[in-house]
Amino acid sequence: MENAGMEISLPPDLMKYIDDKVRAGQFGSAAELIHGAIAAMRDQEELTAEDIAALREEVGVGLAQLDRGEGAEWDVEEPSSRVRAAQT
């Protein structure tokens, strides 16, 4: 399928948000961010009640593990650093 263009207008606060994310290296371009956002929205809309129940069950398992002291320390910045390093 051929890529079709679409022109959209965004309010200044959303334009700044997108620019900030691209400048921070989280996305390669504004188009990449928009593609990701729309794909995430589509995926969210496609979740069934069973999917949500399964996710809640998995979260419950994780919370129970944390309650038992089975959690692991992690650095919130480390995954972002790894992504940025892979992009260079």
Summary of the structure (lengths in Angstrom):
residues: 88
radius of gyration: 18.3
end to end distance: 29.9
largest distance: 52.8
contacts: 143
relative contact order: 0.07
helix: 65%
strand: 0%
